Every structure is written in C-alpha cells, then in structure tokens.
Amino acid sequence: MSCGPDKSDNNPDLRHHIRFNYCRTRSLYRKSKKPTAVKVYSVATESRHLLIFGVPQISLAKELKDQLRRHGNIQLLQNVTADIKASGSFDVEAFTDVFYAKFEKLDKARRAKKFLDAKNFYGGILHISYAPERESVEDLRQKLEQRKREVEYRIQSNRSVPKRPADPSQQRPLIGPMPPKRSKKI
C-alpha cells in the first residue's frame, strides 16, 4: 500500500478500476429499473479514496469539485492522468482526465460514487471507482475500527427489538375494530 497519491515506487496493477459490462442475463424478477454491473465490495476494498475516470480535458477541476462537494467534504482533488498513463497498467480514454479525490468520511465517498458513477458530466460519462491502493496503513486501521463499531451498534440495536413469539396463542391481541363474526349456517 502506498502512503498517498504522489508515491508510486512500483507500478501498481490498476486493472481493478476497469468498468464491468452490464449484466444482461438476470431473471426478470431480479432485474432493476437501471442496468447494473455485478461487483462486490468488501470492507477492505471500499475506500474514501476515489479515482474518477472520463472527465473531459477542458479544465473541469472546479466543476468536478463542486459536484463532489454536494456529497461531502473533500480533503483533496488532484489530476492524476499523467501518473496513471506513466504506470502503463491502465489505458486512459483519449481526451479525458483522471482525478483522484479523497473524502473526509467513507460514507460520503460511497454516496458520491453511487450518485455520480455512469453519469454524464460535460459530455463525458464518469466512471468512479474506489482506490484502496492509495490508503495508508493507518487509514485502513481506522476504516476497520469504524466498521467494527458499526457492526457492534447493529448487534446491540437488534438485541433490543423484541422477537415475535412462534406460538400464535402468545401473540398480543390486535388493537382496533375487529371483523364481524360469521355465524355458521347449515
């Protein structure tokens, strides 16, 4: 893991930033209104560090920063097109820039990725991916501790919710108007 965006001692493998094709073989009951690609993120792969691909090369750093600020506070926004082209492990689309964004909080980065990925931005389609390779060891430690606190909170809140009894005779009676009793006719 590198310590920041400007340290690239060896050429990292950036193939995990390639956009997947949309899944077209889902059953009808599983299809959503919007086509999506299937990709699973673990706690370690989600990050407050994002790489934003597909930004047109017409000096849009300020506009991009304004779009990202709508979703949360940004610590850093930097054009890293030259670094990625120099690494040679990822082909950058012609006439587009790649930006690196670092959010203060993971949930804000998650929200920005959700709402801006595959959206039109000044004629280019944005592709946003997490960049866990830009995290430091301390960032990873904080992220795992935060996730542990979230899981503990959910466990505590689930314990406080009373469980429904399995036996129907132990259930509480319904409150409100009761349906009329039907008389048995022979």
N, C-alpha and C positions, 0 to 999 in steps of 0.2 A: 504494500500500500504506500502510496506517495503521501507526502505531507501537505501538498497544496497543488494549485493549478499550474504553477510555473516549474515544478520539479518533474522532469521526465528523464530519469537516469537510464532506463532501458525502455525500449519501445513496447508499451503495453498493448495487449491484444484488445482491440475495441470492437470486435465482431458482435458482442452482446448489445450494441447500440443499433444494429440493423433492424429496420421495421419489418415485422412479420406481415404476411398476406392475411387478408380477412378470411375467416373460416366460413366456407360456403356449404359444408356438409352437415350442419346441425339439423336435428329433427325440428319439425315445426313448433312443437311445444317449448323448445329451448331457445328459439331464435328471438332476438331482441329487435326493437324498432331500428336500432342503429347497428350496422355490421361491426363486429369487433374481432380482433385477433386474440388468440388464446395465449396468455403469458402469465405465469405465476411468479409472484414476488415474495421472497422470504423477508424476515426482519433484517437480515444482513444485506440484502440487495436493495431494499428501499433506502433512500438517502435524501438528505436535504440539499444535496449537490445535484444539479440538473445540467444536462447538455441539451441545447436547443439547436436542432438542425433545420435547414430550409429557410433561413431568414434571408430575403433578397439583399444583394450587396449594394444598397443605396443609402448607407449611413442611417440605419434604423435603430441604433442602440438606445436612444432616448425613448422612442416609441415602444420598443420592446420592454424597457424598464418600467414604463407606465403601465403596460398590460400586466406585467408580473406583480407590480405593487398592489394591484387590485385584489390579489390573493394572499398577500402577506408581506412582511418586511424582508427586504433583500439586503444581505451583507455585502455581496459582490456580484457584479455583472461584467464579464470580460469577453472580448472576442478572441477565440482560440483556434480560428481557422488555420492559421499558419502552423501551429503546433500539431494539429491533427493531420494536416497534409504532410508534414515532415515525418511523422511517425510511420506513415506508409501502410498502416494496418487497416485503414478505413478510407474508402473513396468518398470524397465530398462532392455533392452535386454541383455542377458548373453554375457560376454566377450566384452562389449562395454563401452565406457565412454561417459559422457555428459559434454559438455563445455558451459560456459557462456561467451558471447562476448558482449562488449559494444563499439559501434562505436561512432565517434565524431558527425556524421550527420545522420539523419533519412534516407535520400535518398540513402546513401551509404549502410546502413543496408538493405534497401529494395532491392537494386541491388544485394547484396551478397546472400540474401535469394532467389531471383529469379534465379540466375545462379548456385547456389550450392545445392539447395534443390533437393532431389531424385537423386543425382549424386553419382557415385562410388568413394570412397576415400579409397585407400589401402585395397580393398576387402570388405569394408562396405558401405552400402547405407546410405548417410546422410539424416537426417530429421531435417530441420531447422524451428523453429517457433519463433514468436515474444514473448517476455517476459515482458508484461506491468506491471506485478506484481512486478517487480524489479525497477520500476521507483519511484522516489521521487515526492512529490507534485510539487516541482519547475521544475522538468523535464517535467511533464505533462503540467504545465502552459506555459513553453517555446514552447512545441510542439503545443499547441492550438493557441498561438500567431503567430507562424510561419505559420500554416495553414490559419489563418485569413489573413495574409499578402499575401499568395499565391492566395487566392480567390479574394481579392481586386485587385491584379495585373491582374488576368484573366478578371475580370469585366471591368477594365479600358481598357485593350487591345481589348476586344470585342466591346466596345463603339467606338473605333477609326476606326474600319473596316466599310466601307460604306456598307449599305444594298442594295440589288438588288431591283429595283422597281418592283412592282407586275404587272404594266401595260406594255406590250411589246412595246408600242409606245414610252415610255420614256427611253427605253434602248439605250445605246450608240451603234452606228453602228460598225459592225465588221471591223477590220483593216486587210488588206491583200487582196489577189486575191478573187474576187467574182466568184461564179459559173456562167456559161453561162446561159442567159435567154432562156427559151424554148418558141418557138413560138407555138401558138395553131393551130393545123391542124383540119380541119373539115372533 
